[in-house]
Amino acid sequence: MNKVGIYYAYWTHEWDVDFHPFIDKVAELGFDVLEVNAGTVGTMSADERKSLKSHADDKGLALSYCIGLPHAYDIASADEAVRAKGIAYLQQMAAAIGEIGGGNMGGIIYSCWPATMPKNETDKRPYVERSVNSMQKAIKAAEDNHVFFNMEVVNRFEQFIMNTCDEAIAYVDAVDSPNAKIMLDTFHLNIEEDFVGEAIIKAGDRLGHFHIGENNRMPPGYGHIPWTEIGAALRQINYQGYVVMEPFMMPGGQVGSDIKVFRDLSIGLNLDEEAQKALLFTRGFLK
Ligand code: MN
C-alpha cells in the first residue's frame, strides 16, 4: 500500500509557516506523509531542519517537499541571470533536503508559478529548451543528495510548459537523469487529459510522486474525479511512491490568492475531520 500524505497548506493562509504543529496533527490523523514547502526548508538553519526531521521521525511520519518556483528563480527565463539564480536555488533546496536524508521534491520546478505565456508569443519551444538545459545542471545536486526532482504537470491556467503527461515524458527523457521524475496531480489531469487513467499508465515508471484532489480541489471523495480508474491505473504500473492529497478549501491570504479560492468551500466542515475521511477514502481506492 502506498504511503498517503497531505499538504500542510490545507490548514494555512500563508506558505511560509512553522511546520512542527502539522507534524503532530497529521500523525494524529493517521497520515504517513506530511508534504511541506521546499523553499521554507531550503532557508531554514541546519539545526531547524534537523529538528523538523527528528520530530517527523519520532512521529513515524515521512516528509516530502513541494514548490512552485517564484518568477525570480525561473529556470526557463530568457534572462540568463534569472536562470542562474533558479539553478542555484534548486541546488540549495536539494542540498538542504539531502542534509535530512533526501527524498521527494517536486512541483513547478522547471519554470515558475503561476505563469502564462507572454503576450504575442505562441511558441513555447525556446522555454522548454532553456528549462531542460537548466534542469540538466540543477539535477546533479539532486543526484548527489539522494533527492528526486518530480516535474509536476499542471493545467494551462497555471503554467504553459508542461500541461500533459506526454509533455512531461518528453521533458524528463530530455533531462535524462535517474533523479528526474514526473509528478501527476488529479486536479490538473482532470482539466487537460483525455483519460486520467491512461495518462498515469503512460507515465509508468517515470511517475515519482502523485498528488490527489477533486476537480474543485476539495478533499478526495467529494467531486467527480474517477478514483476507481485512478486506483486501477496506479496498481497497473505498480506505483510504490507517495500519494499526497492537496485540498484547498479556505479563501484568504497568499495561499487563497495563489490557489484562487474565491469562495469558502469549508463552510460547515471541520478541516481535520474532512482530512481523516479523505484519508480513509484514499486508502480504499488504492487497495
Ligand atoms: Mn499538485
Residues whose N, C-alpha, C, O or C-beta is under 5 A from the ligand:
A	BS01	MN	D185 H211 E246
